Amino acid sequence: MNIIEILTIILIVSASALCIALIYYLNQIVKSVHSINGNIKELSSEIKPLIKSTLELSDNLNQITDDAKSQLKISKSIVSDFRERADKVLNMESKIRTGIEDTVMPLLQNFHALGKGVETFWRNFKNR
């Protein structure tokens, strides 16, 4: 055999070894891809309930927020009504006070003046 035939045989054996190694590594890559695909499917099946519960939580939070807003509006209207009624009561009290002061104060002044007059009369009457 000459050197070319020996090199050709070595080249063919090397090519065969490379093909066998390529087939082995391709098989390993395919197994890894199948494993990753299985992991992704498992993760997807575990995430679906999480997404569902997150959506339910979001809906519940929206409902609670809406309820809180409506309760706040009711509270504001109650406070506003109370404030209006308190203002009306205070206005009425002020009107009553001014009405009494306008009516009673001159009457009290007259009684006071009458008392002073009677006191002065008795003092003068006793001194005579």
DSSP file (Angstrom, degrees, kcal/mol; ACC not computed):
  #  RESIDUE AA STRUCTURE BP1 BP2  ACC     N-H-->O    O-->H-N    N-H-->O    O-->H-N    TCO  KAPPA ALPHA  PHI   PSI    X-CA   Y-CA   Z-CA
    1    1 A M              0   0    0      0, 0.0     2,-0.2     0, 0.0     0, 0.0   0.000 360.0 360.0 360.0 143.8    0.0    0.0    0.0
    2    2 A N     >  -     0   0    0      1,-0.1     4,-1.8     4,-0.0     3,-0.2  -0.494 360.0 -99.5 -99.2 175.6    1.1    3.3   -0.7
    3    3 A I  H  > S+     0   0    0      1,-0.2     4,-2.5     2,-0.2     5,-0.2   0.789 118.1  57.4 -67.1 -31.3    0.8    6.4    1.4
    4    4 A I  H  > S+     0   0    0      2,-0.2     4,-2.4     1,-0.2    -1,-0.2   0.910 107.3  47.7 -69.0 -41.6   -2.2    7.8   -0.4
    5    5 A E  H  > S+     0   0    0      2,-0.2     4,-2.6     1,-0.2    -2,-0.2   0.905 112.8  49.3 -66.1 -39.1   -4.2    4.7    0.2
    6    6 A I  H  X S+     0   0    0     -4,-1.8     4,-2.6     1,-0.2    -2,-0.2   0.929 113.2  46.2 -65.3 -44.3   -3.2    4.7    3.9
    7    7 A L  H  X S+     0   0    0     -4,-2.5     4,-2.5     2,-0.2    -1,-0.2   0.872 111.8  52.2 -65.5 -35.9   -4.1    8.4    4.2
    8    8 A T  H  X S+     0   0    0     -4,-2.4     4,-2.7     2,-0.2    -2,-0.2   0.918 110.4  47.6 -64.7 -43.9   -7.4    7.7    2.4
    9    9 A I  H  X S+     0   0    0     -4,-2.6     4,-2.8     2,-0.2     5,-0.2   0.927 113.0  48.5 -64.2 -43.5   -8.2    4.9    4.8
   10   10 A I  H  X S+     0   0    0     -4,-2.6     4,-2.6     1,-0.2    -2,-0.2   0.900 112.5  49.6 -61.8 -39.6   -7.4    7.1    7.8
   11   11 A L  H  X S+     0   0    0     -4,-2.5     4,-2.5     2,-0.2    -2,-0.2   0.904 111.7  47.2 -65.4 -41.7   -9.5    9.8    6.3
   12   12 A I  H  X S+     0   0    0     -4,-2.7     4,-2.4     2,-0.2    -2,-0.2   0.910 113.8  47.7 -66.9 -42.2  -12.5    7.5    5.8
   13   13 A V  H  X S+     0   0    0     -4,-2.8     4,-2.6     2,-0.2    -2,-0.2   0.910 113.4  48.5 -65.6 -41.8  -12.1    6.1    9.4
   14   14 A S  H  X S+     0   0    0     -4,-2.6     4,-2.7    -5,-0.2    -2,-0.2   0.919 111.6  49.1 -63.5 -42.9  -11.9    9.6   10.7
   15   15 A A  H  X S+     0   0    0     -4,-2.5     4,-2.3     2,-0.2    -2,-0.2   0.898 111.5  49.7 -62.9 -40.1  -15.0   10.7    8.7
   16   16 A S  H  X S+     0   0    0     -4,-2.4     4,-2.5     2,-0.2    -2,-0.2   0.918 111.3  48.8 -65.1 -42.3  -16.8    7.6   10.0
   17   17 A A  H  X S+     0   0    0     -4,-2.6     4,-2.7     1,-0.2    -2,-0.2   0.907 111.5  49.9 -63.4 -40.9  -15.9    8.5   13.6
   18   18 A L  H  X S+     0   0    0     -4,-2.7     4,-2.7     2,-0.2    -1,-0.2   0.893 110.4  49.8 -64.0 -39.1  -17.0   12.1   13.1
   19   19 A C  H  X S+     0   0    0     -4,-2.3     4,-2.5     2,-0.2    -2,-0.2   0.913 111.9  48.0 -65.2 -41.8  -20.3   10.9   11.6
   20   20 A I  H  X S+     0   0    0     -4,-2.5     4,-2.4     2,-0.2    -2,-0.2   0.926 113.9  46.9 -64.8 -43.5  -20.8    8.5   14.6
   21   21 A A  H  X S+     0   0    0     -4,-2.7     4,-2.8     2,-0.2     5,-0.2   0.903 111.8  51.5 -63.3 -40.5  -19.9   11.4   17.0
   22   22 A L  H  X S+     0   0    0     -4,-2.7     4,-2.5     2,-0.2    -2,-0.2   0.911 110.5  47.8 -62.8 -42.8  -22.2   13.7   15.2
   23   23 A I  H  X S+     0   0    0     -4,-2.5     4,-2.2     2,-0.2    -2,-0.2   0.918 113.0  49.3 -63.8 -43.3  -25.1   11.2   15.4
   24   24 A Y  H  X S+     0   0    0     -4,-2.4     4,-2.1     2,-0.2    -2,-0.2   0.938 114.3  43.6 -61.9 -48.1  -24.4   10.7   19.1
   25   25 A Y  H  X S+     0   0    0     -4,-2.8     4,-2.6     2,-0.2    -1,-0.2   0.863 111.7  53.4 -69.2 -35.2  -24.3   14.5   19.9
   26   26 A L  H  X S+     0   0    0     -4,-2.5     4,-2.6    -5,-0.2    -1,-0.2   0.900 108.9  50.8 -62.8 -39.3  -27.4   15.2   17.7
   27   27 A N  H  X S+     0   0    0     -4,-2.2     4,-2.3     2,-0.2    -2,-0.2   0.917 110.5  48.6 -63.2 -42.8  -29.2   12.5   19.7
   28   28 A Q  H  X S+     0   0    0     -4,-2.1     4,-2.3     2,-0.2    -2,-0.2   0.905 111.6  49.7 -62.3 -42.1  -28.1   14.2   23.0
   29   29 A I  H  X S+     0   0    0     -4,-2.6     4,-2.6     2,-0.2    -2,-0.2   0.912 110.2  50.4 -63.3 -42.8  -29.3   17.6   21.6
   30   30 A V  H  X S+     0   0    0     -4,-2.6     4,-2.5     2,-0.2    -2,-0.2   0.910 110.3  50.0 -62.4 -42.1  -32.7   16.1   20.6
   31   31 A K  H  X S+     0   0    0     -4,-2.3     4,-2.4     2,-0.2    -1,-0.2   0.911 111.3  49.1 -61.8 -41.8  -33.0   14.6   24.1
   32   32 A S  H  X S+     0   0    0     -4,-2.3     4,-2.8     2,-0.2    -2,-0.2   0.915 110.9  49.5 -63.6 -43.0  -32.2   18.0   25.7
   33   33 A V  H  X S+     0   0    0     -4,-2.6     4,-2.7     2,-0.2    -2,-0.2   0.912 111.6  48.8 -63.1 -42.0  -34.7   19.8   23.4
   34   34 A H  H  X S+     0   0    0     -4,-2.5     4,-2.5     2,-0.2    -2,-0.2   0.896 111.9  49.7 -63.9 -39.5  -37.4   17.2   24.4
   35   35 A S  H  X S+     0   0    0     -4,-2.4     4,-2.5     2,-0.2    -2,-0.2   0.921 112.2  47.0 -64.3 -44.2  -36.5   17.7   28.1
   36   36 A I  H  X S+     0   0    0     -4,-2.8     4,-2.5     2,-0.2    -2,-0.2   0.907 111.4  52.0 -62.8 -41.7  -36.8   21.5   27.7
   37   37 A N  H  X S+     0   0    0     -4,-2.7     4,-2.3     2,-0.2    -2,-0.2   0.916 110.5  48.1 -61.5 -43.2  -40.1   21.1   25.8
   38   38 A G  H  X S+     0   0    0     -4,-2.5     4,-2.5     2,-0.2    -2,-0.2   0.908 111.6  50.0 -63.2 -41.6  -41.4   18.9   28.7
   39   39 A N  H  X S+     0   0    0     -4,-2.5     4,-2.7     1,-0.2    -2,-0.2   0.897 110.3  50.1 -63.5 -40.0  -40.3   21.4   31.3
   40   40 A I  H  X S+     0   0    0     -4,-2.5     4,-2.6     2,-0.2    -2,-0.2   0.907 111.0  48.7 -66.1 -41.2  -41.9   24.3   29.4
   41   41 A K  H  X S+     0   0    0     -4,-2.3     4,-2.5     2,-0.2    -2,-0.2   0.912 113.0  47.9 -64.1 -41.5  -45.2   22.3   29.2
   42   42 A E  H  X S+     0   0    0     -4,-2.5     4,-1.7     2,-0.2    -2,-0.2   0.919 113.2  47.6 -64.4 -43.2  -45.1   21.6   32.9
   43   43 A L  H  X S+     0   0    0     -4,-2.7     4,-2.0     1,-0.2    -2,-0.2   0.901 111.4  51.3 -63.0 -41.3  -44.3   25.2   33.7
   44   44 A S  H  X S+     0   0    0     -4,-2.6     4,-1.7     1,-0.2    -2,-0.2   0.910 109.2  49.6 -63.0 -42.4  -47.2   26.3   31.4
   45   45 A S  H  < S+     0   0    0     -4,-2.5    -1,-0.2     1,-0.2    -2,-0.2   0.819 113.7  46.9 -68.6 -28.1  -49.6   23.9   33.1
   46   46 A E  H  X S+     0   0    0     -4,-1.7     4,-0.8    -5,-0.2    -1,-0.2   0.776 110.6  52.2 -80.7 -26.8  -48.5   25.3   36.5
   47   47 A I  H  X S+     0   0    0     -4,-2.0     4,-2.9     1,-0.2     5,-0.2   0.802  94.5  71.0 -79.1 -29.3  -48.7   28.9   35.4
   48   48 A K  H  X S+     0   0    0     -4,-1.7     4,-2.4     1,-0.2    -1,-0.2   0.921 100.7  44.1 -57.0 -47.8  -52.3   28.7   34.1
   49   49 A P  H  > S+     0   0    0      0, 0.0     4,-2.9     0, 0.0    -1,-0.2   0.884 113.0  53.5 -64.0 -34.7  -53.8   28.3   37.6
   50   50 A L  H  X S+     0   0    0     -4,-0.8     4,-2.2     2,-0.2    -2,-0.2   0.926 110.2  46.1 -63.2 -43.9  -51.6   31.2   38.8
   51   51 A I  H  X S+     0   0    0     -4,-2.9     4,-2.3     2,-0.2    -1,-0.2   0.904 113.0  50.9 -64.6 -41.0  -52.8   33.4   36.0
   52   52 A K  H  X S+     0   0    0     -4,-2.4     4,-2.3    -5,-0.2    -2,-0.2   0.935 112.2  45.4 -62.8 -46.1  -56.4   32.4   36.8
   53   53 A S  H  X S+     0   0    0     -4,-2.9     4,-2.5     1,-0.2    -1,-0.2   0.854 111.3  53.7 -68.0 -32.5  -56.1   33.2   40.5
   54   54 A T  H  X S+     0   0    0     -4,-2.2     4,-2.4    -5,-0.2    -1,-0.2   0.903 109.0  48.6 -66.2 -40.4  -54.3   36.5   39.7
   55   55 A L  H  X S+     0   0    0     -4,-2.3     4,-2.5     2,-0.2    -2,-0.2   0.903 112.0  48.9 -65.1 -40.7  -57.2   37.5   37.4
   56   56 A E  H  X S+     0   0    0     -4,-2.3     4,-2.7     2,-0.2    -2,-0.2   0.913 111.1  50.5 -63.9 -41.5  -59.7   36.6   40.1
   57   57 A L  H  X S+     0   0    0     -4,-2.5     4,-2.6     2,-0.2    -2,-0.2   0.911 110.0  50.1 -61.7 -42.4  -57.7   38.6   42.7
   58   58 A S  H  X S+     0   0    0     -4,-2.4     4,-2.4     2,-0.2    -2,-0.2   0.917 111.2  48.4 -62.8 -43.4  -57.7   41.5   40.3
   59   59 A D  H  X S+     0   0    0     -4,-2.5     4,-2.3     2,-0.2    -2,-0.2   0.916 112.2  49.1 -62.6 -42.5  -61.5   41.3   39.8
   60   60 A N  H  X S+     0   0    0     -4,-2.7     4,-2.7     1,-0.2    -2,-0.2   0.902 110.8  50.1 -64.0 -40.7  -62.0   41.0   43.6
   61   61 A L  H  X S+     0   0    0     -4,-2.6     4,-2.6     2,-0.2    -1,-0.2   0.901 110.0  50.6 -64.8 -39.7  -59.7   44.1   44.2
   62   62 A N  H  X S+     0   0    0     -4,-2.4     4,-2.5     2,-0.2    -2,-0.2   0.916 111.9  47.7 -62.4 -42.5  -61.7   46.0   41.6
   63   63 A Q  H  X S+     0   0    0     -4,-2.3     4,-2.6     2,-0.2    -2,-0.2   0.917 112.5  48.4 -65.0 -43.1  -64.9   45.1   43.3
   64   64 A I  H  X S+     0   0    0     -4,-2.7     4,-2.7     2,-0.2    -2,-0.2   0.905 111.7  50.3 -63.3 -40.8  -63.6   46.0   46.7
   65   65 A T  H  X S+     0   0    0     -4,-2.6     4,-2.4     2,-0.2    -2,-0.2   0.915 111.1  48.2 -63.7 -42.7  -62.3   49.3   45.4
   66   66 A D  H  X S+     0   0    0     -4,-2.5     4,-2.4     2,-0.2    -2,-0.2   0.916 112.6  48.9 -63.9 -42.2  -65.7   50.1   43.8
   67   67 A D  H  X S+     0   0    0     -4,-2.6     4,-2.5     1,-0.2    -2,-0.2   0.913 111.3  49.8 -62.7 -42.1  -67.5   49.2   47.1
   68   68 A A  H  X S+     0   0    0     -4,-2.7     4,-2.4     1,-0.2    -1,-0.2   0.901 110.1  50.8 -64.2 -39.9  -65.1   51.4   49.0
   69   69 A K  H  X S+     0   0    0     -4,-2.4     4,-2.2     2,-0.2    -1,-0.2   0.913 111.2  47.8 -63.9 -41.7  -65.7   54.3   46.6
   70   70 A S  H  X S+     0   0    0     -4,-2.4     4,-2.3     2,-0.2    -2,-0.2   0.909 112.2  49.4 -67.2 -39.5  -69.5   53.9   47.0
   71   71 A Q  H  X S+     0   0    0     -4,-2.5     4,-2.7     1,-0.2    -1,-0.2   0.889 110.1  51.8 -64.1 -38.2  -69.2   53.8   50.8
   72   72 A L  H  X S+     0   0    0     -4,-2.4     4,-2.5     2,-0.2    -2,-0.2   0.897 108.7  50.2 -65.0 -40.0  -67.0   56.9   50.7
   73   73 A K  H  X S+     0   0    0     -4,-2.2     4,-2.3     2,-0.2    -2,-0.2   0.917 111.4  48.7 -63.4 -41.9  -69.6   58.7   48.6
   74   74 A I  H  X S+     0   0    0     -4,-2.3     4,-2.4     2,-0.2    -2,-0.2   0.928 111.7  49.3 -63.1 -44.4  -72.3   57.7   51.1
   75   75 A S  H  X S+     0   0    0     -4,-2.7     4,-2.6     1,-0.2    -2,-0.2   0.905 110.5  50.6 -61.5 -41.4  -70.2   58.9   54.0
   76   76 A K  H  X S+     0   0    0     -4,-2.5     4,-2.5     1,-0.2    -1,-0.2   0.903 110.5  48.8 -63.9 -40.4  -69.5   62.2   52.3
   77   77 A S  H  X S+     0   0    0     -4,-2.3     4,-2.7     2,-0.2    -2,-0.2   0.891 111.4  50.1 -68.0 -36.8  -73.2   62.7   51.6
   78   78 A I  H  X S+     0   0    0     -4,-2.4     4,-2.7     2,-0.2    -2,-0.2   0.931 112.5  46.7 -64.9 -44.4  -74.0   61.9   55.3
   79   79 A V  H  X S+     0   0    0     -4,-2.6     4,-2.6     2,-0.2    -2,-0.2   0.904 112.7  50.2 -63.5 -40.6  -71.4   64.3   56.5
   80   80 A S  H  X S+     0   0    0     -4,-2.5     4,-2.5     2,-0.2    -2,-0.2   0.927 111.7  47.5 -63.8 -44.6  -72.7   67.0   54.1
   81   81 A D  H  X S+     0   0    0     -4,-2.7     4,-2.5     2,-0.2     5,-0.2   0.920 112.7  49.3 -62.0 -43.2  -76.3   66.5   55.3
   82   82 A F  H  X S+     0   0    0     -4,-2.7     4,-2.7     1,-0.2    -2,-0.2   0.911 110.6  50.4 -61.9 -42.1  -75.2   66.6   58.9
   83   83 A R  H  X S+     0   0    0     -4,-2.6     4,-2.5     2,-0.2    -1,-0.2   0.916 110.6  49.3 -63.4 -42.9  -73.2   69.8   58.2
   84   84 A E  H  X S+     0   0    0     -4,-2.5     4,-2.3     2,-0.2    -2,-0.2   0.926 113.2  46.3 -62.5 -44.0  -76.2   71.4   56.5
   85   85 A R  H  X S+     0   0    0     -4,-2.5     4,-2.6     2,-0.2    -2,-0.2   0.896 111.7  51.0 -67.5 -38.7  -78.5   70.5   59.4
   86   86 A A  H  X S+     0   0    0     -4,-2.7     4,-2.8     2,-0.2    -1,-0.2   0.910 109.9  50.4 -63.5 -40.8  -76.0   71.7   61.9
   87   87 A D  H  X S+     0   0    0     -4,-2.5     4,-2.6     2,-0.2    -2,-0.2   0.908 110.6  49.7 -62.0 -41.0  -75.8   75.0   60.0
   88   88 A K  H  X S+     0   0    0     -4,-2.3     4,-2.6     2,-0.2    -2,-0.2   0.919 111.6  48.1 -63.9 -42.6  -79.6   75.3   60.0
   89   89 A V  H  X S+     0   0    0     -4,-2.6     4,-2.8     2,-0.2    -2,-0.2   0.926 112.9  48.1 -63.4 -44.3  -79.7   74.6   63.8
   90   90 A L  H  X S+     0   0    0     -4,-2.8     4,-2.4     2,-0.2    -2,-0.2   0.896 112.0  49.5 -64.2 -39.6  -77.0   77.2   64.4
   91   91 A N  H  X S+     0   0    0     -4,-2.6     4,-2.5     2,-0.2    -1,-0.2   0.911 112.2  48.2 -63.5 -41.7  -78.8   79.7   62.2
   92   92 A M  H  X S+     0   0    0     -4,-2.6     4,-2.9     2,-0.2    -2,-0.2   0.916 111.1  50.7 -65.2 -42.0  -82.0   79.1   64.1
   93   93 A E  H  X S+     0   0    0     -4,-2.8     4,-2.8     1,-0.2    -2,-0.2   0.911 110.9  49.1 -60.9 -41.9  -80.2   79.4   67.4
   94   94 A S  H  X S+     0   0    0     -4,-2.4     4,-2.7     2,-0.2     5,-0.2   0.917 112.0  48.2 -64.1 -42.8  -78.8   82.7   66.3
   95   95 A K  H  X S+     0   0    0     -4,-2.5     4,-2.5     2,-0.2    -2,-0.2   0.918 113.4  47.5 -63.8 -42.6  -82.2   84.0   65.1
   96   96 A I  H  X S+     0   0    0     -4,-2.9     4,-2.9     2,-0.2     5,-0.2   0.925 112.7  49.5 -64.1 -43.9  -83.8   82.9   68.4
   97   97 A R  H  X S+     0   0    0     -4,-2.8     4,-3.1     1,-0.2     5,-0.2   0.938 113.8  44.3 -61.9 -47.0  -81.0   84.6   70.4
   98   98 A T  H  X S+     0   0    0     -4,-2.7     4,-2.7     1,-0.2    -1,-0.2   0.890 113.8  51.7 -66.4 -36.5  -81.2   87.8   68.5
   99   99 A G  H  X S+     0   0    0     -4,-2.5     4,-1.6    -5,-0.2    -2,-0.2   0.919 113.8  43.2 -63.9 -42.8  -85.0   87.7   68.8
  100  100 A I  H  X>S+     0   0    0     -4,-2.9     4,-4.1     2,-0.2     5,-0.6   0.923 114.9  49.2 -68.4 -44.1  -84.9   87.2   72.5
  101  101 A E  H  X5S+     0   0    0     -4,-3.1     4,-1.4    -5,-0.2    -2,-0.2   0.915 112.1  48.5 -62.0 -41.6  -82.2   89.8   73.0
  102  102 A D  H  <5S+     0   0    0     -4,-2.7    -1,-0.2    -5,-0.2    -2,-0.2   0.840 123.3  33.3 -67.2 -31.2  -84.2   92.3   70.9
  103  103 A T  H  X5S+     0   0    0     -4,-1.6     4,-0.9    -5,-0.2    -2,-0.2   0.896 124.7  37.7 -90.6 -45.4  -87.3   91.6   72.9
  104  104 A V  H  X5S+     0   0    0     -4,-4.1     4,-3.2    -5,-0.2     5,-0.2   0.865 105.8  63.6 -81.3 -37.2  -86.2   90.8   76.4
  105  105 A M  H  X<S+     0   0    0     -4,-1.4     4,-2.6    -5,-0.6     5,-0.2   0.919 105.3  44.8 -60.1 -47.1  -83.3   93.3   76.8
  106  106 A P  H  > S+     0   0    0      0, 0.0     4,-2.4     0, 0.0    -1,-0.2   0.907 114.7  51.1 -62.5 -36.5  -85.5   96.4   76.5
  107  107 A L  H  X S+     0   0    0     -4,-0.9     4,-2.5     2,-0.2    -2,-0.2   0.916 111.1  47.3 -64.0 -43.3  -88.0   94.7   78.9
  108  108 A L  H  X S+     0   0    0     -4,-3.2     4,-2.8     2,-0.2    -1,-0.2   0.893 111.3  51.4 -64.6 -39.0  -85.1   94.0   81.3
  109  109 A Q  H  X S+     0   0    0     -4,-2.6     4,-2.8    -5,-0.2    -2,-0.2   0.901 110.0  49.7 -64.3 -39.1  -83.9   97.5   81.0
  110  110 A N  H  X S+     0   0    0     -4,-2.4     4,-2.8     2,-0.2    -2,-0.2   0.926 111.9  47.4 -64.9 -43.7  -87.4   98.8   81.7
  111  111 A F  H  X S+     0   0    0     -4,-2.5     4,-2.8     2,-0.2    -2,-0.2   0.901 112.8  50.0 -62.6 -40.2  -87.7   96.6   84.8
  112  112 A H  H  X S+     0   0    0     -4,-2.8     4,-2.4     2,-0.2    -2,-0.2   0.925 112.6  46.0 -63.2 -44.4  -84.3   97.7   85.9
  113  113 A A  H  X S+     0   0    0     -4,-2.8     4,-2.6     2,-0.2    -2,-0.2   0.904 112.7  50.9 -65.5 -39.7  -85.2  101.4   85.5
  114  114 A L  H  X S+     0   0    0     -4,-2.8     4,-2.8     2,-0.2    -2,-0.2   0.908 110.1  50.2 -62.7 -42.1  -88.5  100.7   87.3
  115  115 A G  H  X S+     0   0    0     -4,-2.8     4,-2.6     2,-0.2    -2,-0.2   0.914 111.3  47.8 -62.4 -42.8  -86.7   99.1   90.1
  116  116 A K  H  X S+     0   0    0     -4,-2.4     4,-2.8     2,-0.2    -2,-0.2   0.910 112.1  50.4 -63.4 -41.8  -84.3  102.1   90.4
  117  117 A G  H  X S+     0   0    0     -4,-2.6     4,-2.7     2,-0.2    -2,-0.2   0.931 112.0  46.2 -63.1 -44.4  -87.3  104.4   90.3
  118  118 A V  H  X S+     0   0    0     -4,-2.8     4,-2.6     2,-0.2     5,-0.2   0.912 113.3  50.5 -64.0 -42.2  -89.1  102.5   93.1
  119  119 A E  H  X S+     0   0    0     -4,-2.6     4,-2.2     2,-0.2    -2,-0.2   0.916 112.1  46.4 -61.5 -43.8  -85.9  102.4   95.1
  120  120 A T  H  X S+     0   0    0     -4,-2.8     4,-2.7     2,-0.2     5,-0.2   0.906 111.6  52.8 -65.1 -41.3  -85.4  106.1   94.7
  121  121 A F  H  X S+     0   0    0     -4,-2.7     4,-2.7    -5,-0.2    -2,-0.2   0.937 111.5  45.0 -59.8 -47.5  -89.0  106.7   95.6
  122  122 A W  H  X S+     0   0    0     -4,-2.6     4,-2.5     2,-0.2     5,-0.2   0.870 112.1  51.9 -66.4 -37.5  -88.8  104.7   98.8
  123  123 A R  H  X S+     0   0    0     -4,-2.2     4,-2.0    -5,-0.2    -1,-0.2   0.950 114.6  42.1 -64.3 -46.8  -85.5  106.3   99.8
  124  124 A N  H  X S+     0   0    0     -4,-2.7     4,-0.9     1,-0.2    -2,-0.2   0.884 114.1  52.6 -66.2 -36.9  -87.0  109.8   99.3
  125  125 A F  H  < S+     0   0    0     -4,-2.7     3,-0.3    -5,-0.2    -1,-0.2   0.875 110.9  46.7 -67.1 -37.6  -90.2  108.7  101.0
  126  126 A K  H  < S+     0   0    0     -4,-2.5    -1,-0.2     1,-0.2    -2,-0.2   0.865 109.1  55.9 -71.1 -36.4  -88.3  107.4  104.0
  127  127 A N  H  <        0   0    0     -4,-2.0    -1,-0.2     1,-0.3    -2,-0.2   0.675 360.0 360.0 -72.5 -17.1  -86.2  110.6  104.2
  128  128 A R     <        0   0    0     -4,-0.9    -1,-0.3    -3,-0.3    -2,-0.1   0.455 360.0 360.0 -82.4 360.0  -89.1  112.9  104.4
